[in-house]
């Protein structure tokens, strides 16, 4: 049974505003301020306000259109791999034996390139695939978490062999296994259950 790996990503904490958003907000403020001064205090900008308005409008429209083709920013850094072995799970440079593990859990629905928001806004609409979390709970009560990258070619539902083995070892529940492997149809679930039962019978 070959090990399977995913890239670990450490997210940088805090509130982060993209340069595009800063420029767009700044343009909006400038345009509002120009027309406020012109209307309220009768400032004479000698026609410059029209050019600024046109340029700013074109920029904002172009920015909003470009968001449908751009990926979310990766705010943080990659830090090693999350590797699933038959006898252990490795998170970065730390290893945890199967015998130490009580259970593992996933919150993994994010795939790089997925369209994440159809609203008109300044943020990119293509996911960076990093909003996935893995949790490892040890028998001593310790809980270790990490975020990881999923792409169309590297996602947990392809790791069926190793996760079926973990299910047999009791560190993944049946429902979580079905969720991980993306098996939802009733007939498919029954077929999958039968396959596992037959495999267990053959091994025994």
Buried (B, 14 or more C-beta within 10 A) or exposed (E): EEBBBBBBBBBEEEEEEBEBBEBBEEBEEBBEEBBEBEEEEEBEEEEEBEEBBEEBEEBBEEBBEEBEEBBBBBBBEEBBBBBBBEEBBBBBEEEBEBEBBBBBBBEBEBBBEBEBBEEEEBBBBBBBBBBBBBEBBBEEEEEBEBBBBBEEEBBBEEBBEBBBBBBBEEBBEEEBBBBBBEBEEEEEEEEBEEEBEEEEEEEE
